[in-house]
Amino acid sequence: MATETTQDSKAKLGDLRKRLVSWLTDAAYPMWATNGIDPLSGGFIETIGQNGAGLAHPRRARVHPRQMYAFAQAPALGWRGDARRVLRRGMDYFTQYYRRPDGLFRTLAAVDGHALDEKAVLYDQAFALLGLSVAATGLDARQEYEQRALELRAAIEKTFRTNSGAFRSHEKGEGHIESNPHMHLLEACLAWAEVGKDPGWGEWAHQILNLAMMHFIRADSGALGEFFTKDLKPAPGTPGRIVEPGHQFEWAWLLLRSEGRHPGPLRRAALRLIDIGENAGVRNQVAINSLLDDFSVHDPNARFWPQTERLKAALFAAQATGEAKYWATAASAAASFLPYLKTPVAGLWLDIQMPNGELIDSTAPASTFYHLVGAIVALDNTMAAVNRPA
């Protein structure tokens, strides 16, 4: 079979861009704006069944800012719905029912808004910061929302910072140090560094990038670890050996975004993460859930979200290097979306693909929409740049 050229890959990506943007604006945004939002409160619904009906599941804190992010991108993609109203009501609901008196956000509430779990975890605070950043721009209130974000940042510093410079995952300090919430904290800091005025956003991004380069990414293999002891050594047993291809790609995307902000070999580390994800973690054209540190398979199923992070990383690597293999990877990743989107009701998705290629009939989790929108935005922006006259 002839080797695919860069132009072939770009042509495929152009066609997939049209299909995926159309799916978002014509099916997904209308579905989630109608059936994925509580009409009385404006809160976001956790899951939608494959019949299109929203389900009365308890609502995790992280879902609300993730959905705010997703809808904040809608106008630029061509959706003509009232994204501003969705964003405003979502932020009001999130603040009213999840913000604790100490400024941190509790993790879980019932459909009627009453608290089901008062604990605060770092992962949710990171997404709260991201949600505040999109509200700042989407609601034309940068000063107001940056002040809120700075108050939350101070609460995170007070409650979660450890002597090692990393952040604990839970406010009481139990369990492992985890790289994943640091990743989303970096994402939020990069977003604020672009739209805010406080120099602390860049400083925090720099600190987290140092943690990644010095501790989270293993010096021996270049793979990203997930779980660490309090002194930032790999956690004992299986947790310390887990390598998630989706997170290899997601961290690679953030490292490539951070070039120019941080001295050091970020691009080399990012491309190594992508290579590990591709060579060890992509099976039957999809990124599987997890490996062990010897790159043997730990969980062979393939959730939808790692495919979206594979696309984002490949697109950024293709633009950074110009290499044909990354354009080909991006085309493969974008094409892998299509089976997940073959649902009885348009605008939904299936969440898990089995090793034999079968997709499990399951509800569509709202939390995946953030990943999907982010990937399609990256594809749309990349192809716009490709097609822009020189």
N, C-alpha and C positions, 0 to 999 in steps of 0.2 A: 504494500500500500504506500502511495506517495506520501512524503512528509507534508504536513499541513503548513502552509506559509502564514506569515503574520497577517497578510491581507485576507487570507481565507478566514482566519480566526476573527479578525475585525468585522468581516462581513457577517459571520454568524452572530457575533455580539450585537451588531446593529439590528439584526432581525429579532433577536431575543429581547433587546431593549424595548422595541416597539410592543412586543407581546406582553412583557412584564409590566411596563408602565400602563398599558391599556387595562390589564387585569387589575392593577391597583385602583385606577381612577374610575373604571366602569363597574367593577364588582366588589373589590375588597373594602375600599373606603365607604361606599354606600352601605354595605352589609354591616360593618363594624360601627358606623355612625348611627345606624338604625337599631340593630339588635345587640350591639356590644356596649351600649351605654344605658344606664338606668335612667328612664325618662323623667323620673321624679327628682332624683338627687344629682344627676350628672356624673355619678361615679361609673367607673369602667367595670364591665362584667368580666369575670375570670375566664370563662370558657363558653363557647358556642357549640351546640350539637350539630351533627352533620345534616340535620333537618333545618338548620338556620335559626333555631331557637336558643336564646341565651339561657344559661343554666344558673340556678340559685346557689352557687358554691360560695363559700367564704372567700374573701378578696384579700390577696396578699398586697402589702404596701408597694412592692416593686412594680406591680402591674400598672399603677396609675401614672407615674412619671414615664414609664416606657411607652404607654399609649399616648401620653402628651407629646413625647418626642415624635412618634409616628404621625400624628395628625398635624404637628407643626410643619412637617415636610410637604403636606398635601398640596397647598396652593402652588408651590413651585413645580410640582409634577403635573398640574393641570386639573386637579379636582376642584369643582365649583361649589362644593358644600361650604357650610359655615364653620371652617376650621377654627376661627378665632373664638367662637362661642363654645365649641367643644373644649378648647384649651382652657378657657376661663373657668368653665364649670368644673372641669376635671381638677384644676388646681385648687379651687375653692373646696371641693369635696375632700381632696387629699389632705389639705391643711386642717380642715375641721375635724376629720375623723381619725387621722393618723398622727398628727403632731402632738407630742407629749408636752407637759409643762416645762421640761428641761430643754426643749428645742429639738430633741431627737424624734425620730418617727418610729412608732410601734409597728410590729411586723404583720399583724393580721386583724381583720375586722369582719363582722358578719354583714349580711346583705343590708340590714337596717343601720349599719354603721357602728354598732356597739363593739367595744374591744373584745377580741378573743385571745389575743396574745400580746401582752404589754412589753415583751422584750424588744430591745433595739439591737439590730445587727448591722455590721459595717456595710454589707452588700446593699441594704435598703437605703442607707444614708447616701451612698455613692449615687444611686439612681435619683434620690431626692435632689441632689445637687444638679444632676443633668436635667431633671424636669424644670428646676428653677431657671436654668440657662435658656431653655427654649421658651419658657414663659416670658423671660426678659425681652427677647426679641419679638416673639409672636404677639405679645400684648403691648408692645411699645412702652415698656416700663423697666428699662435697664437699671436705673438707680435703685428703684424699690426692690427688685428681685435680687440684685447683687448684695444689697444690705441683708436680705434674708439669707442668702447663700453664705455670706461671711459669718453670720451668727451660727449657722449650722456647721460651718467649717471649724469654728472655735469649739463647738460642742463635741465634734468628732475628735479634735485634738485632745481635749480634756479627758474624754471617756475611753478612747480606743488606742491612743498612741502608747507604744511600749519603749523600754529602754534601748532596744535594738534599733529603733528608728522606724520599724514596721508598725502596722496597726493590727491589733487583735480583731478577730472576726466577731466576737460576742462581747457585750459590755461587761460581763462578769469575768471574762478572761479564760473561760473554760475552752477546751478543745485546741485545735491546731491553729497556727498562723496559716492563712490561705492566700495563694497568689491571685485567685479570681476576683475577690472584692477590691484588691489593689488595682487590678486591671481596669475595673469600672470607675474607680476613684481617679485614675489617670485620665480616662476618657472624659470624665466630668471636668477635671482641671484644664484639659486642653480646650474643651468647649468654652469655659469661662475665660481662659487666656485670650481667646479670639473676640469675645463680646464684652468682657468686663474691663475694669480699670485697675483693680488691685494687683500689685506685682506678686503677691503671695500665691496666685494661681500658677504662675510659671515656676516659682520656687518649689511648690508641692510636686508639680509634674517632674521637675528635675530630681527630687528626692526619690520618687517612685521609680523613675527610670534607673537610678543607681541601684535600688533594691533588686530590680529585675536583672540587671546586667551582672551584679555581684553575687546574688543569692538564688533568685528564682530560676534562672537559666543555668543549667548544669555546665560546669567548665569542661567536663570530660566528653559529653556528647552533643552539647548545644541544645538539648531538649529542655522544655519548660516543665518544672515540677508543680504539683498542686498543693501539697500539704507539708508543713514544716513545723519543727519544734520552736520553742520560744527563742532559742538562740540561732534560728534560721538554718538549721540542718534539716535534711530530708526526714520526714516523720518516720518512725519505725514501722516495719511491716509493709503490708500492701499499700496503705495510703501514701507512703513516701515514694512509692514506685510508679504511681499512676501518671500517665501522660495522655492528655486529651487532645486529639488532632484539632478539634474546633478551637481550643484555646491557643494552640500553636499558631493557627492562622490569625486569631483575633489579636494576640499580642504582636504578631508580625505587622499587622495593619497599623497598630498604634506606634510601634517603633518607627515605621516608615513615615508616619505622620509627624513624628517628633524630630526628624532630621532637621538640622539647623537650629534647634532649640537646645541641643544637648551634645557636648563633645563626646567623642567615642565612636566605636564601630557599630552603630545602631543598624546600619543597612546590612552589614555582614551577619549580625545576629539574626535579623529578621529573615533574610534569605535562607539561613540555615533552618530556622523554625519552619518555614514553608517547605523546604526540601524534606524535612522529617515528616511533616503532615502528609505530603504527597506520596513519598516513597514507602512509608510504613503505615500510614493511616487511611489511605484511599483504597478501598476494595470494591470491585465491581462498579467503578465510576462514582462512588459516594464516599464521603468521609465518615468513618465509623466513630462510635462514641468514645472508646478509650483503648489505650495500649498500656503495657508495662514498660519499665525503663530499659528492658532489652529489646523493645519494639515488637514483642509478641502481643497477640490480640488479648485484650482483657474483656471488652464488651463489643461484640461484632455487629450489634444493631446500629442503625444510622438515623439519628433524629434529624429533623429538618434544619435546625438552626446551624449545625456545623457547616452545612453546604453554603449558607449565606456568608459565613466568615471566610470560607475558602475563596469565594468570589471576590470579596473585598480585598483580601490579601493579594490575590493574583493580579487584580487590576492595579493596585498601587505598585506592586513589583514590576509589572509590565511598563508602567509609565516611568518608573525610576530607572530601569535598566534598558528598556527597549528590546529585551530578549524575547525571541519568538516563543520559547517554552512557556513563559508566563501568560502571553496572550492566548496560547492554546489551553492552558489550565483554566484561565478565566472563562473561555468559551465552554469548556467541559463542565465547569461548576455551574454556570448559568443554565445550561441545558438540563442539569440534574434537578432543577427546581420543578420541571414540568410534571413528572409523575406525582409529586406531592400535592400539586394543585388540581389534580383530576378528582374533583369532589362532586357529589350529587347536586349541591347548591353552590353556585359560583361565589367566589370571595372568601372561601374557607380553605383549609389545608389539612392534610394528614400529617401526623407527627413522627411516626416511626416506620422505617423501612427495615425489613428483615434481611439476613444475609442472602436469602434466595431471591431477593428483589420484591417480595410481596410487601405491600403497605398495609399496616394494621388499621382497621376501621376504628377510629377513635374521635373524641371531641377535638376541636381546634383550640389550643391554648392561646389566650390573648398575648401572653408573654413573648410568643414567637413573632408577633407582628413587628415589634421593634427591630428584630434581626432582619426580617424580610424587607422592611422599608429602607433600612440603612444600606442593604446590599443593592437594592434597585436604585436608590439615590446615587450610590457610587458608580453604578453602571451608566446611569443617565449622564452624570457629570463627565465620566471618562469619554463616552462616545461623543458628547458635545465638544470636548476638547480635541478629540481626534478629527472631527469633521470641521473644526473652525479653520477658516482660511489663514494661511501663514502670513 
